[in-house]
Amino acid sequence: MTRIVLLGAPGSGKGTQAQRLEATFAIPQVSSGDLLRDAVARGTELGRKAKSAMDAGRLVSDDIVLGLIRERLAQPDAERGFILDGYPRNADQAAALEQLLAEIGQPLDAVVLLDVGRELLHRRLAGRRTCRTCGRVFNVFFSPPGTPPRCGRCNDEPDLFQRPDDREEVIDKRLEVYEEQTRPLIEHYARQGLLQIVKGEGPLEEVFGRMQSVFFGVGATVPLAQTTRIRRKTSVHGKRANRKPAARTVPSQRSAAKREAPGQRKTARRSKSSVKRAAVAKGKATAKRGLSRARTQQQSAVKKAAVGAKKATRKPAKSK
């Protein structure tokens, strides 16, 4: 079981990595934004309250968001664990989440921070564009130079638009809010011993490889059907990413083993040689005894033959 919170600034790639982890480990991604949109679309009680707040231009209260998370974690697929993406965002939400998880008996195993530099965050957000037709996201800075991005779903050049919160004048404000409200959570979870920091820069596969390493480290269970596929993937260094590690000895034990191994091998060789020499000696002794017996028997036969011949040639005594 693995219960994880993903932290990271806007543009750090939390959503992308959470989706890939969900597909790999069969642990649901729980996004507060997705929960709100789904609840509003389905017209649930919490969804109606959230819509009322949004229509009035107010922020959705923490109680509503926490209620949605409680409902989501009660579903069967969350029994094996979950990946919380986008919540908590501040110290108050973190305290409320801890209380909720304690109530349902599902405390966090780790908090993973996707660490990305501010300059790269700015480029990721400012260059982000979305296809109006299918919703696929592109980035004008990271597409091949001189080649307009093409949408594999639409099979055409997409009609791109920029989200209002990705405009230059809004990006700096979003990053400032993150620094003020969410950054303190890093220290909070570090003090609890839950924080794991993952470098969020570099190719997508490399970042995902680092995320998988963290998941294996905190005890994530890989579905049997996906084990083969995961083990075929390689890590940054080109080795098998998820091969089951061999048992290791601590340095002192390993050094002692190295020191003892030559002596043990030498002793084994000596023992083997001793056994071989003993066998040869035994064989020689047996052969020698056999030869000695043969010679004795031969000499005895020759002696008997000589005695018989002498008797045969002896003249008979004259009778008186």
Phi and psi in degrees as GROMACS dihedral restraints (atoms count N, CA, C in turn):
[ dihedral_restraints ]
;  ai    aj    ak    al  type     phi  dphi    fc
    3     4     5     6     1  -136.9    20    10
    4     5     6     7     1   122.0    20    10
    6     7     8     9     1  -120.7    20    10
    7     8     9    10     1   115.3    20    10
    9    10    11    12     1  -133.3    20    10
   10    11    12    13     1   145.1    20    10
   12    13    14    15     1  -108.5    20    10
   13    14    15    16     1   132.5    20    10
   15    16    17    18     1   -99.4    20    10
   16    17    18    19     1   124.5    20    10
   18    19    20    21     1  -113.0    20    10
   19    20    21    22     1   151.3    20    10
   21    22    23    24     1   165.8    20    10
   22    23    24    25     1   152.8    20    10
   24    25    26    27     1   -69.4    20    10
   25    26    27    28     1   162.5    20    10
   27    28    29    30     1   -55.2    20    10
   28    29    30    31     1   131.3    20    10
   30    31    32    33     1    91.5    20    10
   31    32    33    34     1     0.5    20    10
   33    34    35    36     1   -78.5    20    10
   34    35    36    37     1   -15.1    20    10
   36    37    38    39     1    96.7    20    10
   37    38    39    40     1    20.3    20    10
   39    40    41    42     1   -58.0    20    10
   40    41    42    43     1   -48.5    20    10
   42    43    44    45     1   -62.2    20    10
   43    44    45    46     1   -43.3    20    10
   45    46    47    48     1   -63.2    20    10
   46    47    48    49     1   -47.3    20    10
   48    49    50    51     1   -67.6    20    10
   49    50    51    52     1   -37.3    20    10
   51    52    53    54     1   -62.8    20    10
   52    53    54    55     1   -39.8    20    10
   54    55    56    57     1   -65.4    20    10
   55    56    57    58     1   -40.2    20    10
   57    58    59    60     1   -69.7    20    10
   58    59    60    61     1   -38.3    20    10
   60    61    62    63     1   -65.4    20    10
   61    62    63    64     1   -38.5    20    10
   63    64    65    66     1   -61.0    20    10
   64    65    66    67     1   -44.7    20    10
   66    67    68    69     1   -68.0    20    10
   67    68    69    70     1   -32.4    20    10
   69    70    71    72     1   -80.9    20    10
   70    71    72    73     1   -43.9    20    10
   72    73    74    75     1  -102.7    20    10
   73    74    75    76     1    -1.5    20    10
   75    76    77    78     1    57.0    20    10
   76    77    78    79     1    37.7    20    10
   78    79    80    81     1  -116.0    20    10
   79    80    81    82     1   124.9    20    10
   81    82    83    84     1   -67.0    20    10
   82    83    84    85     1   139.5    20    10
   84    85    86    87     1   -81.5    20    10
   85    86    87    88     1   125.2    20    10
   87    88    89    90     1  -111.9    20    10
   88    89    90    91     1    99.3    20    10
   90    91    92    93     1  -101.8    20    10
   91    92    93    94     1   126.2    20    10
   93    94    95    96     1   -62.1    20    10
   94    95    96    97     1   -37.6    20    10
   96    97    98    99     1   -64.0    20    10
   97    98    99   100     1   -44.8    20    10
   99   100   101   102     1   -63.4    20    10
  100   101   102   103     1   -39.8    20    10
  102   103   104   105     1   -62.1    20    10
  103   104   105   106     1   -41.4    20    10
  105   106   107   108     1   -63.8    20    10
  106   107   108   109     1   -47.6    20    10
  108   109   110   111     1   -63.6    20    10
  109   110   111   112     1   -40.1    20    10
  111   112   113   114     1   -67.0    20    10
  112   113   114   115     1   -42.4    20    10
  114   115   116   117     1   -64.1    20    10
  115   116   117   118     1   -40.1    20    10
  117   118   119   120     1   -65.7    20    10
  118   119   120   121     1   -43.4    20    10
  120   121   122   123     1   -64.3    20    10
  121   122   123   124     1   -36.8    20    10
  123   124   125   126     1   -84.2    20    10
  124   125   126   127     1   -12.5    20    10
  126   127   128   129     1    69.2    20    10
  127   128   129   130     1    33.6    20    10
  129   130   131   132     1   -70.6    20    10
  130   131   132   133     1   172.0    20    10
  132   133   134   135     1   -60.9    20    10
  133   134   135   136     1   -46.8    20    10
  135   136   137   138     1   -67.5    20    10
  136   137   138   139     1   -33.8    20    10
  138   139   140   141     1   -64.2    20    10
  139   140   141   142     1   -39.4    20    10
  141   142   143   144     1   -67.2    20    10
  142   143   144   145     1   -38.2    20    10
  144   145   146   147     1   -65.7    20    10
  145   146   147   148     1   -40.9    20    10
  147   148   149   150     1   -65.3    20    10
  148   149   150   151     1   -42.4    20    10
  150   151   152   153     1   -64.0    20    10
  151   152   153   154     1   -39.4    20    10
  153   154   155   156     1   -60.5    20    10
  154   155   156   157     1   -42.3    20    10
  156   157   158   159     1   -66.9    20    10
  157   158   159   160     1   -44.0    20    10
  159   160   161   162     1   -66.3    20    10
  160   161   162   163     1   -39.2    20    10
  162   163   164   165     1   -64.2    20    10
  163   164   165   166     1   -30.2    20    10
  165   166   167   168     1   -86.1    20    10
  166   167   168   169     1     1.1    20    10
  168   169   170   171     1    79.7    20    10
  169   170   171   172     1    16.6    20    10
  171   172   173   174     1  -102.0    20    10
  172   173   174   175     1   159.1    20    10
  174   175   176   177     1   -73.4    20    10
  175   176   177   178     1   144.6    20    10
  177   178   179   180     1   -69.5    20    10
  178   179   180   181     1   130.7    20    10
  180   181   182   183     1   -66.1    20    10
  181   182   183   184     1   155.5    20    10
  183   184   185   186     1   -62.6    20    10
  184   185   186   187     1   -32.4    20    10
  186   187   188   189     1   -61.3    20    10
  187   188   189   190     1   -41.1    20    10
  189   190   191   192     1   -66.8    20    10
  190   191   192   193     1   -46.5    20    10
  192   193   194   195     1   -62.5    20    10
  193   194   195   196     1   -42.9    20    10
  195   196   197   198     1   -65.5    20    10
  196   197   198   199     1   -35.5    20    10
  198   199   200   201     1   -64.1    20    10
  199   200   201   202     1   -39.0    20    10
  201   202   203   204     1   -65.6    20    10
  202   203   204   205     1   -40.0    20    10
  204   205   206   207     1   -65.9    20    10
  205   206   207   208     1   -40.9    20    10
  207   208   209   210     1   -59.1    20    10
  208   209   210   211     1   -45.5    20    10
  210   211   212   213     1   -62.0    20    10
  211   212   213   214     1   -40.5    20    10
  213   214   215   216     1   -68.8    20    10
  214   215   216   217     1   -40.5    20    10
  216   217   218   219     1   -72.6    20    10
  217   218   219   220     1   -14.4    20    10
  219   220   221   222     1   -81.9    20    10
  220   221   222   223     1    -8.9    20    10
  222   223   224   225     1   -76.5    20    10
  223   224   225   226     1   152.0    20    10
  225   226   227   228     1   -57.3    20    10
  226   227   228   229     1   -37.0    20    10
  228   229   230   231     1   -69.6    20    10
  229   230   231   232     1   -12.6    20    10
  231   232   233   234     1   -91.4    20    10
  232   233   234   235     1     1.1    20    10
  234   235   236   237     1   -66.7    20    10
  235   236   237   238     1   -30.6    20    10
  237   238   239   240     1   -82.7    20    10
  238   239   240   241     1    -7.8    20    10
  240   241   242   243     1   136.6    20    10
  241   242   243   244     1  -178.6    20    10
  243   244   245   246     1  -160.2    20    10
  244   245   246   247     1   162.2    20    10
  246   247   248   249     1  -122.2    20    10
  247   248   249   250     1   105.2    20    10
  249   250   251   252     1   -83.2    20    10
  250   251   252   253     1   119.9    20    10
  252   253   254   255     1  -120.8    20    10
  253   254   255   256     1   116.7    20    10
  255   256   257   258     1    94.4    20    10
  256   257   258   259     1     3.6    20    10
  258   259   260   261     1  -153.5    20    10
  259   260   261   262     1   132.1    20    10
  261   262   263   264     1   -83.1    20    10
  262   263   264   265     1   161.6    20    10
  264   265   266   267     1  -113.1    20    10
  265   266   267   268     1   -12.2    20    10
  267   268   269   270     1  -150.4    20    10
  268   269   270   271     1   176.2    20    10
  270   271   272   273     1   -64.0    20    10
  271   272   273   274     1   -38.6    20    10
  273   274   275   276     1   -63.6    20    10
  274   275   276   277     1   -43.0    20    10
  276   277   278   279     1   -65.7    20    10
  277   278   279   280     1   -36.3    20    10
  279   280   281   282     1   -63.3    20    10
  280   281   282   283     1   -42.1    20    10
  282   283   284   285     1   -64.9    20    10
  283   284   285   286     1   -41.9    20    10
  285   286   287   288     1   -65.8    20    10
  286   287   288   289     1   -38.2    20    10
  288   289   290   291     1   -65.6    20    10
  289   290   291   292     1   -42.8    20    10
  291   292   293   294     1   -60.1    20    10
  292   293   294   295     1   -40.1    20    10
  294   295   296   297     1   -65.5    20    10
  295   296   297   298     1   -42.8    20    10
  297   298   299   300     1   -62.5    20    10
  298   299   300   301     1   -46.9    20    10
  300   301   302   303     1   -66.0    20    10
  301   302   303   304     1   -32.9    20    10
  303   304   305   306     1   -66.8    20    10
  304   305   306   307     1   -38.3    20    10
  306   307   308   309     1   -64.9    20    10
  307   308   309   310     1   -39.0    20    10
  309   310   311   312     1   -93.3    20    10
  310   311   312   313     1     2.4    20    10
  312   313   314   315     1    68.6    20    10
  313   314   315   316     1    36.5    20    10
  315   316   317   318     1  -132.1    20    10
  316   317   318   319     1    69.1    20    10
  318   319   320   321     1   -67.2    20    10
  319   320   321   322     1   157.7    20    10
  321   322   323   324     1   -69.3    20    10
  322   323   324   325     1   144.4    20    10
  324   325   326   327     1   -93.4    20    10
  325   326   327   328     1   -32.7    20    10
  327   328   329   330     1  -163.6    20    10
  328   329   330   331     1   158.6    20    10
  330   331   332   333     1  -124.0    20    10
  331   332   333   334     1   118.9    20    10
  333   334   335   336     1  -104.9    20    10
  334   335   336   337     1   123.4    20    10
  336   337   338   339     1  -101.9    20    10
  337   338   339   340     1   120.1    20    10
  339   340   341   342     1   -85.4    20    10
  340   341   342   343     1   107.0    20    10
  342   343   344   345     1   -94.1    20    10
  343   344   345   346     1   117.5    20    10
  345   346   347   348     1  -134.0    20    10
  346   347   348   349     1   137.9    20    10
  348   349   350   351     1   -64.4    20    10
  349   350   351   352     1   153.2    20    10
  351   352   353   354     1   -63.3    20    10
  352   353   354   355     1   -38.9    20    10
  354   355   356   357     1   -62.3    20    10
  355   356   357   358     1   -44.4    20    10
  357   358   359   360     1   -67.3    20    10
  358   359   360   361     1   -38.0    20    10
  360   361   362   363     1   -58.1    20    10
  361   362   363   364     1   -43.3    20    10
  363   364   365   366     1   -62.2    20    10
  364   365   366   367     1   -43.6    20    10
  366   367   368   369     1   -66.9    20    10
  367   368   369   370     1   -39.1    20    10
  369   370   371   372     1   -63.2    20    10
  370   371   372   373     1   -42.8    20    10
  372   373   374   375     1   -75.4    20    10
  373   374   375   376     1   -46.3    20    10
  375   376   377   378     1   -67.7    20    10
  376   377   378   379     1   -29.5    20    10
  378   379   380   381     1   -91.2    20    10
  379   380   381   382     1    -1.0    20    10
  381   382   383   384     1   -74.7    20    10
  382   383   384   385     1   131.7    20    10
  384   385   386   387     1  -133.9    20    10
  385   386   387   388     1   151.4    20    10
  387   388   389   390     1  -123.0    20    10
  388   389   390   391     1   139.1    20    10
  390   391   392   393     1   -76.0    20    10
  391   392   393   394     1   126.5    20    10
  393   394   395   396     1   -67.5    20    10
  394   395   396   397     1   -26.5    20    10
  396   397   398   399     1   -77.4    20    10
  397   398   399   400     1   -49.4    20    10
  399   400   401   402     1  -119.3    20    10
  400   401   402   403     1   -10.1    20    10
  402   403   404   405     1    87.2    20    10
  403   404   405   406     1     4.3    20    10
  405   406   407   408     1   -67.8    20    10
  406   407   408   409     1   143.6    20    10
  408   409   410   411     1  -101.3    20    10
  409   410   411   412     1   135.4    20    10
  411   412   413   414     1  -123.0    20    10
  412   413   414   415     1   171.6    20    10
  414   415   416   417     1  -137.6    20    10
  415   416   417   418     1   121.3    20    10
  417   418   419   420     1   -68.8    20    10
  418   419   420   421     1   -21.1    20    10
  420   421   422   423     1   -83.2    20    10
  421   422   423   424     1   -28.8    20    10
  423   424   425   426     1  -106.3    20    10
  424   425   426   427     1     1.8    20    10
  426   427   428   429     1   -75.9    20    10
  427   428   429   430     1   156.6    20    10
  429   430   431   432     1   -55.6    20    10
  430   431   432   433     1   135.2    20    10
  432   433   434   435     1   -57.2    20    10
  433   434   435   436     1   134.5    20    10
  435   436   437   438     1    76.6    20    10
  436   437   438   439     1    -0.5    20    10
  438   439   440   441     1  -116.0    20    10
  439   440   441   442     1   112.7    20    10
  441   442   443   444     1   -63.9    20    10
  442   443   444   445     1   138.2    20    10
  444   445   446   447     1   -61.1    20    10
  445   446   447   448     1   139.1    20    10
  447   448   449   450     1  -113.0    20    10
  448   449   450   451     1   142.5    20    10
  450   451   452   453     1   -94.7    20    10
  451   452   453   454     1   118.8    20    10
  453   454   455   456     1   -65.7    20    10
  454   455   456   457     1   -24.7    20    10
  456   457   458   459     1   -79.6    20    10
  457   458   459   460     1   -39.1    20    10
  459   460   461   462     1   -90.8    20    10
  460   461   462   463     1   -14.4    20    10
  462   463   464   465     1    55.3    20    10
  463   464   465   466     1    37.9    20    10
  465   466   467   468     1  -162.0    20    10
  466   467   468   469     1   170.1    20    10
  468   469   470   471     1   -67.2    20    10
  469   470   471   472     1   124.0    20    10
  471   472   473   474     1   -74.1    20    10
  472   473   474   475     1   151.7    20    10
  474   475   476   477     1   -84.2    20    10
  475   476   477   478     1    97.7    20    10
  477   478   479   480     1   -88.8    20    10
  478   479   480   481     1   146.4    20    10
  480   481   482   483     1  -140.0    20    10
  481   482   483   484     1   157.8    20    10
  483   484   485   486     1  -103.3    20    10
  484   485   486   487     1   129.4    20    10
  486   487   488   489     1   -63.2    20    10
  487   488   489   490     1   143.6    20    10
  489   490   491   492     1   -56.4    20    10
  490   491   492   493     1   -36.1    20    10
  492   493   494   495     1   -81.5    20    10
  493   494   495   496     1     3.3    20    10
  495   496   497   498     1  -103.9    20    10
  496   497   498   499     1     7.3    20    10
  498   499   500   501     1   -75.7    20    10
  499   500   501   502     1   153.5    20    10
  501   502   503   504     1   -51.5    20    10
  502   503   504   505     1   -45.8    20    10
  504   505   506   507     1   -69.9    20    10
  505   506   507   508     1   -18.3    20    10
  507   508   509   510     1   -96.3    20    10
  508   509   510   511     1   -29.0    20    10
  510   511   512   513     1   -58.7    20    10
  511   512   513   514     1   -49.0    20    10
  513   514   515   516     1   -59.5    20    10
  514   515   516   517     1   -38.2    20    10
  516   517   518   519     1   -66.4    20    10
  517   518   519   520     1   -41.0    20    10
  519   520   521   522     1   -62.4    20    10
  520   521   522   523     1   -42.0    20    10
  522   523   524   525     1   -69.6    20    10
  523   524   525   526     1   -33.3    20    10
  525   526   527   528     1   -66.2    20    10
  526   527   528   529     1   -42.0    20    10
  528   529   530   531     1   -62.7    20    10
  529   530   531   532     1   -39.8    20    10
  531   532   533   534     1   -61.7    20    10
  532   533   534   535     1   -46.1    20    10
  534   535   536   537     1   -61.4    20    10
  535   536   537   538     1   -39.5    20    10
  537   538   539   540     1   -74.7    20    10
  538   539   540   541     1   -42.0    20    10
  540   541   542   543     1  -100.2    20    10
  541   542   543   544     1   -42.4    20    10
  543   544   545   546     1   -91.8    20    10
  544   545   546   547     1   -33.1    20    10
  546   547   548   549     1   -53.1    20    10
  547   548   549   550     1   -42.1    20    10
  549   550   551   552     1   -57.8    20    10
  550   551   552   553     1   -24.2    20    10
  552   553   554   555     1   -64.6    20    10
  553   554   555   556     1   -29.3    20    10
  555   556   557   558     1   -61.6    20    10
  556   557   558   559     1   -47.5    20    10
  558   559   560   561     1   -65.5    20    10
  559   560   561   562     1   -37.7    20    10
  561   562   563   564     1   -59.7    20    10
  562   563   564   565     1   -49.1    20    10
  564   565   566   567     1   -76.3    20    10
  565   566   567   568     1   -27.0    20    10
  567   568   569   570     1   -64.5    20    10
  568   569   570   571     1   -40.4    20    10
  570   571   572   573     1   -64.1    20    10
  571   572   573   574     1   -30.2    20    10
  573   574   575   576     1   -82.0    20    10
  574   575   576   577     1    -5.3    20    10
  576   577   578   579     1    76.4    20    10
  577   578   579   580     1    19.1    20    10
  579   580   581   582     1  -100.3    20    10
  580   581   582   583     1   -15.2    20    10
  582   583   584   585     1   -76.0    20    10
  583   584   585   586     1   132.0    20    10
  585   586   587   588     1  -125.7    20    10
  586   587   588   589     1   126.0    20    10
  588   589   590   591     1  -103.5    20    10
  589   590   591   592     1   126.7    20    10
  591   592   593   594     1  -119.5    20    10
  592   593   594   595     1   129.0    20    10
  594   595   596   597     1   -67.3    20    10
  595   596   597   598     1   120.8    20    10
  597   598   599   600     1   -95.8    20    10
  598   599   600   601     1     9.7    20    10
  600   601   602   603     1  -100.2    20    10
  601   602   603   604     1   151.9    20    10
  603   604   605   606     1   112.1    20    10
  604   605   606   607     1   178.8    20    10
  606   607   608   609     1   -57.1    20    10
  607   608   609   610     1   150.5    20    10
  609   610   611   612     1   -56.1    20    10
  610   611   612   613     1   -41.9    20    10
  612   613   614   615     1   -65.4    20    10
  613   614   615   616     1   -36.5    20    10
  615   616   617   618     1   -65.9    20    10
  616   617   618   619     1   -44.9    20    10
  618   619   620   621     1   -62.3    20    10
  619   620   621   622     1   -41.7    20    10
  621   622   623   624     1   -64.9    20    10
  622   623   624   625     1   -36.3    20    10
  624   625   626   627     1   -61.7    20    10
  625   626   627   628     1   -39.6    20    10
  627   628   629   630     1   -67.1    20    10
  628   629   630   631     1   -38.7    20    10
  630   631   632   633     1   -64.6    20    10
  631   632   633   634     1   -41.2    20    10
  633   634   635   636     1   -61.9    20    10
  634   635   636   637     1   -38.9    20    10
  636   637   638   639     1   -60.2    20    10
  637   638   639   640     1   -39.8    20    10
  639   640   641   642     1   -65.3    20    10
  640   641   642   643     1   -43.1    20    10
  642   643   644   645     1   -62.9    20    10
  643   644   645   646     1   -42.7    20    10
  645   646   647   648     1   -64.7    20    10
  646   647   648   649     1   -34.2    20    10
  648   649   650   651     1   -67.0    20    10
  649   650   651   652     1   -29.5    20    10
  651   652   653   654     1  -100.5    20    10
  652   653   654   655     1    10.1    20    10
  654   655   656   657     1    94.1    20    10
  655   656   657   658     1    26.5    20    10
  657   658   659   660     1   -66.7    20    10
  658   659   660   661     1   141.2    20    10
  660   661   662   663     1  -101.7    20    10
  661   662   663   664     1   127.3    20    10
  663   664   665   666     1   -90.6    20    10
  664   665   666   667     1   128.6    20    10
  666   667   668   669     1   -56.6    20    10
  667   668   669   670     1   140.0    20    10
  669   670   671   672     1   -56.2    20    10
  670   671   672   673     1   -37.6    20    10
  672   673   674   675     1   -66.8    20    10
  673   674   675   676     1   -21.4    20    10
  675   676   677   678     1  -105.3    20    10
  676   677   678   679     1    -3.1    20    10
  678   679   680   681     1   -60.0    20    10
  679   680   681   682     1   -45.9    20    10
  681   682   683   684     1   -61.9    20    10
  682   683   684   685     1   -44.1    20    10
  684   685   686   687     1   -64.5    20    10
  685   686   687   688     1   -40.1    20    10
  687   688   689   690     1   -67.1    20    10
  688   689   690   691     1   -40.9    20    10
  690   691   692   693     1   -68.9    20    10
  691   692   693   694     1   -17.7    20    10
  693   694   695   696     1   -78.1    20    10
  694   695   696   697     1   -18.8    20    10
  696   697   698   699     1   -73.0    20    10
  697   698   699   700     1   147.8    20    10
  699   700   701   702     1  -106.4    20    10
  700   701   702   703     1   156.4    20    10
  702   703   704   705     1   -86.9    20    10
  703   704   705   706     1  -172.6    20    10
  705   706   707   708     1   -61.2    20    10
  706   707   708   709     1   -34.3    20    10
  708   709   710   711     1   -91.1    20    10
  709   710   711   712     1     7.3    20    10
  711   712   713   714     1    82.8    20    10
  712   713   714   715     1     6.2    20    10
  714   715   716   717     1   -92.8    20    10
  715   716   717   718     1   167.7    20    10
  717   718   719   720     1   -60.1    20    10
  718   719   720   721     1   125.2    20    10
  720   721   722   723     1   -68.6    20    10
  721   722   723   724     1   -38.2    20    10
  723   724   725   726     1  -126.6    20    10
  724   725   726   727     1    27.6    20    10
  726   727   728   729     1   -66.1    20    10
  727   728   729   730     1   139.7    20    10
  729   730   731   732     1   -63.1    20    10
  730   731   732   733     1   122.1    20    10
  732   733   734   735     1   -66.8    20    10
  733   734   735   736     1   142.8    20    10
  735   736   737   738     1   -74.0    20    10
  736   737   738   739     1   153.8    20    10
  738   739   740   741     1   -65.4    20    10
  739   740   741   742     1   136.3    20    10
  741   742   743   744     1  -117.2    20    10
  742   743   744   745     1   151.1    20    10
  744   745   746   747     1  -100.7    20    10
  745   746   747   748     1   156.5    20    10
  747   748   749   750     1   -68.8    20    10
  748   749   750   751     1   159.3    20    10
  750   751   752   753     1   -52.0    20    10
  751   752   753   754     1   -44.7    20    10
  753   754   755   756     1   -63.6    20    10
  754   755   756   757     1   -40.8    20    10
  756   757   758   759     1   -66.6    20    10
  757   758   759   760     1   -40.6    20    10
  759   760   761   762     1   -64.6    20    10
  760   761   762   763     1   -42.4    20    10
  762   763   764   765     1   -64.0    20    10
  763   764   765   766     1   -43.0    20    10
  765   766   767   768     1   -62.1    20    10
  766   767   768   769     1   -39.9    20    10
  768   769   770   771     1   -62.7    20    10
  769   770   771   772     1   -39.2    20    10
  771   772   773   774     1   -65.7    20    10
  772   773   774   775     1   -39.2    20    10
  774   775   776   777     1   -68.8    20    10
  775   776   777   778     1   -38.0    20    10
  777   778   779   780     1   -79.6    20    10
  778   779   780   781     1   -28.1    20    10
  780   781   782   783     1   -57.5    20    10
  781   782   783   784     1   -48.1    20    10
  783   784   785   786     1   -59.4    20    10
  784   785   786   787     1   -43.3    20    10
  786   787   788   789     1   -61.9    20    10
  787   788   789   790     1   -40.6    20    10
  789   790   791   792     1   -65.2    20    10
  790   791   792   793     1   -42.0    20    10
  792   793   794   795     1   -65.0    20    10
  793   794   795   796     1   -40.0    20    10
  795   796   797   798     1   -64.0    20    10
  796   797   798   799     1   -43.3    20    10
  798   799   800   801     1   -61.8    20    10
  799   800   801   802     1   -40.4    20    10
  801   802   803   804     1   -63.4    20    10
  802   803   804   805     1   -40.6    20    10
  804   805   806   807     1   -65.3    20    10
  805   806   807   808     1   -42.2    20    10
  807   808   809   810     1   -61.2    20    10
  808   809   810   811     1   -44.7    20    10
  810   811   812   813     1   -60.2    20    10
  811   812   813   814     1   -42.0    20    10
  813   814   815   816     1   -64.5    20    10
  814   815   816   817     1   -42.6    20    10
  816   817   818   819     1   -65.1    20    10
  817   818   819   820     1   -40.1    20    10
  819   820   821   822     1   -61.7    20    10
  820   821   822   823     1   -43.7    20    10
  822   823   824   825     1   -62.3    20    10
  823   824   825   826     1   -40.8    20    10
  825   826   827   828     1   -66.2    20    10
  826   827   828   829     1   -44.3    20    10
  828   829   830   831     1   -63.4    20    10
  829   830   831   832     1   -40.6    20    10
  831   832   833   834     1   -62.2    20    10
  832   833   834   835     1   -41.3    20    10
  834   835   836   837     1   -64.4    20    10
  835   836   837   838     1   -42.1    20    10
  837   838   839   840     1   -64.4    20    10
  838   839   840   841     1   -43.8    20    10
  840   841   842   843     1   -61.7    20    10
  841   842   843   844     1   -41.5    20    10
  843   844   845   846     1   -62.7    20    10
  844   845   846   847     1   -41.5    20    10
  846   847   848   849     1   -64.0    20    10
  847   848   849   850     1   -41.2    20    10
  849   850   851   852     1   -64.1    20    10
  850   851   852   853     1   -42.6    20    10
  852   853   854   855     1   -62.0    20    10
  853   854   855   856     1   -42.4    20    10
  855   856   857   858     1   -62.5    20    10
  856   857   858   859     1   -44.1    20    10
  858   859   860   861     1   -63.8    20    10
  859   860   861   862     1   -38.5    20    10
  861   862   863   864     1   -64.8    20    10
  862   863   864   865     1   -43.6    20    10
  864   865   866   867     1   -62.7    20    10
  865   866   867   868     1   -40.5    20    10
  867   868   869   870     1   -63.5    20    10
  868   869   870   871     1   -41.7    20    10
  870   871   872   873     1   -64.6    20    10
  871   872   873   874     1   -40.2    20    10
  873   874   875   876     1   -63.1    20    10
  874   875   876   877     1   -42.5    20    10
  876   877   878   879     1   -63.5    20    10
  877   878   879   880     1   -39.7    20    10
  879   880   881   882     1   -64.1    20    10
  880   881   882   883     1   -42.1    20    10
  882   883   884   885     1   -64.9    20    10
  883   884   885   886     1   -42.3    20    10
  885   886   887   888     1   -61.2    20    10
  886   887   888   889     1   -45.5    20    10
  888   889   890   891     1   -62.4    20    10
  889   890   891   892     1   -39.3    20    10
  891   892   893   894     1   -66.3    20    10
  892   893   894   895     1   -44.3    20    10
  894   895   896   897     1   -62.6    20    10
  895   896   897   898     1   -39.3    20    10
  897   898   899   900     1   -63.8    20    10
  898   899   900   901     1   -41.2    20    10
  900   901   902   903     1   -65.4    20    10
  901   902   903   904     1   -41.6    20    10
  903   904   905   906     1   -63.0    20    10
  904   905   906   907     1   -42.2    20    10
  906   907   908   909     1   -63.4    20    10
  907   908   909   910     1   -44.4    20    10
  909   910   911   912     1   -61.9    20    10
  910   911   912   913     1   -40.4    20    10
  912   913   914   915     1   -63.0    20    10
  913   914   915   916     1   -40.1    20    10
  915   916   917   918     1   -65.4    20    10
  916   917   918   919     1   -42.9    20    10
  918   919   920   921     1   -62.6    20    10
  919   920   921   922     1   -41.5    20    10
  921   922   923   924     1   -64.2    20    10
  922   923   924   925     1   -39.7    20    10
  924   925   926   927     1   -66.5    20    10
  925   926   927   928     1   -39.7    20    10
  927   928   929   930     1   -64.1    20    10
  928   929   930   931     1   -41.2    20    10
  930   931   932   933     1   -64.7    20    10
  931   932   933   934     1   -37.2    20    10
  933   934   935   936     1   -68.0    20    10
  934   935   936   937     1   -33.1    20    10
  936   937   938   939     1   -89.7    20    10
  937   938   939   940     1    -5.9    20    10
  939   940   941   942     1   -71.0    20    10
  940   941   942   943     1   133.7    20    10
  942   943   944   945     1   -71.5    20    10
  943   944   945   946     1   142.2    20    10
  945   946   947   948     1   -71.8    20    10
  946   947   948   949     1   146.1    20    10
  948   949   950   951     1   -72.5    20    10
  949   950   951   952     1   143.3    20    10
  951   952   953   954     1   -73.8    20    10
  952   953   954   955     1   143.5    20    10
  954   955   956   957     1   -86.7    20    10
  955   956   957   958     1   145.0    20    10
